[in-house]
Amino acid sequence: MKEYKINQKAKVKSNGNGKAETKISKKKPEYRPKRYGNGETRLEMLTRSHYQIRKNNKNWTKKEIARWKIIKKLACFKSLVAIYEHSTKLYDIYERRVTKEVGTILMKEWIV
């Protein structure tokens, strides 16, 4: 922000006849998105988690686990987190080796 203020200060030049001309630099500050603990921006995290959310969380790498912890804290990704966790519960039901009766009970609990 300091650089922006410095660029906005009036620059005074003499035009030779004793009058001063004032020119104001109109440079806009460069946009720099916020970077989170893993060095990624919000858009980069969303892009890189594209493949990650298709995998079971048991198969995630350390970087993917760190990314997911940050995503869970961000308010803008709450629906993504809820959907992923809900679908993971369904995957876990199918992964278990249980009887038909127990599977039916688990499916009813998952739906609610």
C-alpha positions as CSV (number, residue, x, y, z in Angstrom):
1,M,0.0,0.0,0.0
2,K,2.9,2.3,0.7
3,E,4.2,1.9,-2.9
4,Y,0.7,2.9,-4.2
5,K,0.7,6.1,-2.1
6,I,4.2,7.0,-3.2
7,N,3.2,6.6,-6.9
8,Q,0.1,8.8,-6.3
9,K,2.1,11.8,-5.0
10,A,2.2,14.7,-7.5
11,K,5.3,14.9,-9.6
12,V,6.3,18.4,-10.4
13,K,8.2,19.3,-13.5
14,S,9.2,22.8,-14.8
15,N,8.1,23.6,-18.3
16,G,10.7,26.3,-18.8
17,N,8.6,29.4,-18.4
18,G,8.4,29.3,-14.6
19,K,5.2,27.3,-14.3
20,A,5.1,23.9,-12.8
21,E,3.1,21.1,-14.3
22,T,1.7,18.4,-12.0
23,K,1.4,14.8,-13.2
24,I,-0.1,12.1,-11.1
25,S,0.9,8.5,-11.7
26,K,-2.1,6.3,-12.0
27,K,-0.5,2.9,-11.4
28,K,-2.8,0.5,-9.7
29,P,-1.3,-1.8,-7.0
30,E,-0.6,-5.3,-8.2
31,Y,-3.2,-7.8,-7.0
32,R,-1.8,-10.5,-4.8
33,P,-4.2,-13.1,-3.5
34,K,-4.0,-14.4,0.0
35,R,-1.8,-17.4,0.5
36,Y,-2.5,-20.0,3.1
37,G,-0.3,-22.1,5.3
38,N,0.6,-24.5,2.5
39,G,1.6,-21.6,0.2
40,E,-1.5,-22.0,-2.1
41,T,-4.2,-19.5,-2.9
42,R,-7.9,-20.4,-2.5
43,L,-8.2,-21.0,-6.2
44,E,-5.1,-23.2,-6.3
45,M,-6.4,-25.3,-3.5
46,L,-9.8,-25.8,-5.2
47,T,-8.1,-26.7,-8.4
48,R,-5.6,-29.1,-6.8
49,S,-8.3,-30.7,-4.7
50,H,-10.2,-31.6,-7.9
51,Y,-8.6,-35.0,-8.1
52,Q,-8.2,-35.4,-4.3
53,I,-12.0,-35.4,-3.6
54,R,-12.4,-38.3,-5.9
55,K,-10.1,-40.4,-3.7
56,N,-10.7,-42.0,-0.4
57,N,-9.1,-40.0,2.4
58,K,-7.1,-43.1,3.4
59,N,-5.1,-42.8,0.2
60,W,-4.2,-39.1,0.5
61,T,-0.7,-37.8,0.6
62,K,0.7,-35.5,3.3
63,K,0.2,-32.5,1.1
64,E,-3.4,-33.4,0.4
65,I,-4.1,-33.9,4.1
66,A,-2.6,-30.5,4.9
67,R,-4.7,-28.9,2.0
68,W,-7.9,-30.6,3.3
69,K,-7.3,-29.2,6.9
70,I,-7.1,-25.7,5.4
71,I,-10.2,-26.2,3.2
72,K,-12.2,-27.4,6.2
73,K,-11.5,-24.1,8.0
74,L,-12.6,-21.9,5.1
75,A,-16.2,-20.8,5.1
76,C,-16.5,-20.7,1.3
77,F,-15.9,-24.5,1.1
78,K,-18.3,-25.7,3.8
79,S,-20.7,-27.3,1.3
80,L,-17.8,-29.1,-0.5
81,V,-16.6,-30.5,2.9
82,A,-20.1,-31.6,3.9
83,I,-20.7,-33.3,0.6
84,Y,-17.3,-35.1,0.6
85,E,-17.7,-36.3,4.2
86,H,-21.3,-37.5,3.4
87,S,-20.1,-39.5,0.3
88,T,-17.2,-40.9,2.3
89,K,-19.6,-42.3,4.8
90,L,-21.5,-44.1,2.0
91,Y,-18.2,-45.5,0.7
92,D,-17.4,-46.8,4.2
93,I,-20.7,-48.6,4.4
94,Y,-20.1,-50.4,1.1
95,E,-16.5,-51.2,2.2
96,R,-17.6,-53.0,5.3
97,R,-18.4,-56.7,5.2
98,V,-21.7,-56.9,7.0
99,T,-25.0,-58.8,6.7
100,K,-27.9,-57.4,4.6
101,E,-29.8,-56.4,7.8
102,V,-26.9,-54.4,9.2
103,G,-26.3,-52.9,5.8
104,T,-29.9,-51.7,5.6
105,I,-29.7,-50.1,9.0
106,L,-26.5,-48.3,8.1
107,M,-28.0,-47.1,4.8
108,K,-31.0,-45.7,6.7
109,E,-28.7,-43.9,9.1
110,W,-26.7,-42.5,6.2
111,I,-29.7,-41.1,4.5
112,V,-30.7,-39.2,7.6
